[in-house]
């Protein structure tokens, strides 16, 4: 009877907890991301007048996460209460059976006393099963979320029957360089701030276009939309005639190299950070990429070379060195579409000139979008556009 009850309690907790724990994992991740965005983007939110709006979004995310945690706690409490009640009811039944056996002389007094006590002793190991089932479901939900970001990228040349590898088929037909069209795209952020306003840009296959503008004019938002990280409120972005929303993310990212405005490095070695771009990269390939960003001499001068630790978030490096290491990761890929947001930030003039020349040569075999404050902050491009008030014009 106890085995049946314990199995039922564990199974019910696992079955009913899967959806709930997925919601808890998602709401917790949303809360952490919202809080971090609020802190790191405080100046931008203030500039756009969206501080109160975003603060309310963080508060709502906190309330949502709290309510889901509360539901988990109640579900655990209900399960434990039901199982505990079952154990106590079983102990009463065993006590009555023990009294009957004692009266009929089938067992001794000490054994009769121990029978219900033995049942009650099972309360401790069995009482945790409902909580264990929910925690198991929660761990599984968290593991599934991790697998989304760290799973193996699908073979972009393999048709999975959904049409999501259209980029690979078309770019192979065009020599590996897709066209990109931004058609009447608008993006609204915060409490109604219009970051991008009816933007239209056509980029031919193999063309490198530079988009410049002042800080906060929406350059990084354009890059994020082209990379599929945020969605436009209106309009459409197409790659080789196919909406970017129609691509499977793994397939799309296999064909894109995206250098964000923020330099993101991990607590590890030079080699470890470079292998983010190519897990199978050998040391000659890494040295080649470092040479293209003028960082090979510095890495060679360190005691452990490629295996030198760069520190948490690359804190052992200067801002320019960290930027070049991030750019070296881009060089280690072989994408058809390249998006570079402020690629030369933090570089001195001499280094920027050398890196810019290597970038220009590398981009000549790809479709590229380069964003910066002005022509001087980016490599040579085929066409230069100026972004102002959410719209572009041929200013150069």
C-alpha positions, -999 to 999 in steps of 0.1 A, spaced: 0 0 0 28 24 9 48 15 -22 17 22 -44 11 56 -26 48 66 -29 49 57 -66 17 76 -73 29 107 -54 62 107 -73 46 101 -106 19 128 -101 45 153 -90 66 146 -120 37 147 -145 20 178 -132 52 196 -124 67 195 -159 47 224 -174 48 244 -141 86 240 -137 91 250 -173 71 282 -166 92 288 -134 125 284 -153 113 307 -180 100 334 -156 132 332 -135 153 337 -166 131 366 -178 134 383 -144 172 379 -143 175 393 -179 151 422 -172 169 432 -140 203 430 -158 190 450 -187 176 476 -164 210 481 -147 232 480 -177 209 501 -199 200 527 -173 215 556 -192 197 546 -225 164 540 -207 167 575 -191 176 591 -225 146 575 -242 122 584 -213 115 547 -208 129 542 -173 95 540 -155 81 518 -183 110 493 -180 109 494 -142 73 484 -144 83 455 -167 109 444 -142 83 446 -114 58 425 -134 85 399 -142 93 397 -105 56 393 -96 53 366 -123 83 347 -110 70 350 -74 36 337 -83 51 307 -101 74 299 -72 44 301 -49 25 276 -71 55 252 -69 56 256 -31 19 249 -28 21 219 -51 49 205 -29 29 211 3 -2 195 -11 17 164 -22 35 161 11 2 166 31 -15 138 11 13 114 14 18 121 51 -20 116 57 -17 83 38 12 71 60 -6 80 92 -38 62 80 -17 32 71 -1 33 106 -36 33 122 -46 3 101 -14 -15 110 -20 -7 147 -55 -23 145 -40 -53 128 -13 -56 154 -39 -54 182 -59 -82 165 -28 -104 161 -18 -98 197 -53 -107 210 -54 -138 189 -19 -148 201 -4 -147 167 23 -122 177 40 -110 209 34 -76 226 68 -61 216 63 -70 180 27 -56 180 40 -23 194 68 -21 168 45 -27 138 29 8 137 62 25 148 79 9 118 53 23 95 57 58 110 94 55 106 88 54 68 73 89 69 107 106 66 120 89 35 86 88 18 75 123 27 101 140 4 89 122 -27 64 148 -39 91 176 -36 116 153 -52 94 148 -82 89 185 -87 126 192 -82 134 166 -108 110 182 -133 125 216 -125 160 204 -131 149 189 -164 133 222 -174 165 241 -166 186 215 -186 163 219 -216 168 257 -215 205 252 -214 205 228 -243 188 255 -264 218 277 -262 246 251 -262 232 224 -285 250 213 -316 242 235 -346 223 216 -372 240 208 -405 230 238 -426 233 218 -458 208 192 -446 171 198 -455 150 191 -425 118 193 -444 108 227 -430 124 249 -456 146 265 -429 178 259 -448 167 281 -477 196 305 -469 222 277 -475 206 266 -508 203 301 -522 237 314 -511 254 284 -527 237 294 -559 248 330 -556 284 321 -548 279 322 -511 268 358 -507 231 365 -500 212 397 -506 195 415 -477 164 437 -479 151 459 -451 116 469 -462 97 497 -443 109 485 -409 99 503 -378 109 495 -342 93 510 -311 109 506 -277 101 515 -241 71 538 -236 66 544 -273 101 557 -283 104 551 -321 140 539 -326 136 529 -363 111 547 -384 100 531 -418 136 521 -427 143 507 -461 177 495 -472 186 471 -501 219 453 -499 230 434 -530 247 400 -528 284 406 -521 280 443 -512 294 458 -480 273 486 -467 284 510 -439 257 526 -417 269 554 -395 252 577 -370 254 592 -336 251 572 -304 215 561 -297 203 565 -333 194 528 -336 225 513 -353 227 484 -328 189 478 -331 194 473 -368 222 448 -362 201 429 -337 171 427 -361 194 415 -389 207 388 -366 172 378 -357 176 387 -320 148 412 -319 117 415 -341 105 446 -359 72 461 -350 63 465 -386 79 459 -420 100 430 -431 136 419 -433 144 393 -460 175 374 -468 176 362 -504 139 369 -506 129 349 -475 117 365 -443 142 363 -415 114 350 -393 111 319 -415 146 307 -408 154 282 -381 178 300 -357 205 273 -358 205 274 -396 205 312 -398 233 315 -372 255 290 -391 256 315 -420 260 347 -400 289 362 -381 278 390 -358 301 412 -337 280 430 -312 288 465 -299 295 450 -264 326 429 -262 317 395 -246 346 374 -234 344 344 -210 366 334 -181 390 311 -199 420 311 -221 426 328 -255 421 294 -271 389 287 -252 374 321 -263 384 315 -299 369 281 -300 335 296 -293 336 304 -330 349 270 -341 349 241 -316 373 221 -338 397 249 -345 434 239 -344 462 262 -332 474 273 -366 439 286 -374 438 305 -341 472 321 -347 460 331 -382 429 348 -368 450 366 -341 474 378 -367 445 394 -387 437 415 -356 473 423 -347 471 403 -315 494 374 -323 525 391 -310 510 399 -277 496 364 -272 530 349 -282 547 371 -256 527 356 -228 540 327 -208 514 302 -219 505 316 -253 471 305 -265 465 289 -231 469 322 -212 439 330 -190 422 362 -200 403 366 -167 366 371 -159 350 389 -189 385 395 -203 395 417 -174 432 408 -178 431 425 -212 428 461 -223 396 472 -240 414 472 -273 429 438 -268 395 424 -257 378 439 -288 404 424 -311 400 390 -295 362 392 -301 369 403 -337 393 373 -341 364 350 -334 346 365 -364 376 359 -386 375 322 -376 341 317 -391 333 313 -428 299 331 -430 280 344 -460 266 374 -441 287 395 -417 273 421 -393 299 443 -375 288 468 -348 316 492 -341 344 467 -350 373 491 -344 362 505 -310 391 509 -286 419 504 -312 447 530 -317 451 545 -352 479 523 -363 463 491 -352 429 502 -365 444 508 -400 460 474 -401 429 456 -389 407 476 -412 427 465 -442 424 429 -432 386 433 -427 382 450 -461 399 421 -478 379 395 -458 346 412 -464 351 413 -502 340 377 -504 309 382 -483 278 403 -478 285 428 -451 268 454 -429 292 475 -408 279 500 -383 299 528 -367 299 565 -357 314 575 -391 334 563 -421 366 567 -401 354 541 -376 349 513 -400 368 495 -428 363 504 -465 328 497 -477 310 498 -511 283 522 -499 280 545 -470 247 555 -454 238 579 -427 212 570 -401 193 599 -386 160 600 -369 154 563 -377 159 567 -414 189 565 -437 203 587 -465 232 584 -489 254 610 -471 288 601 -485 
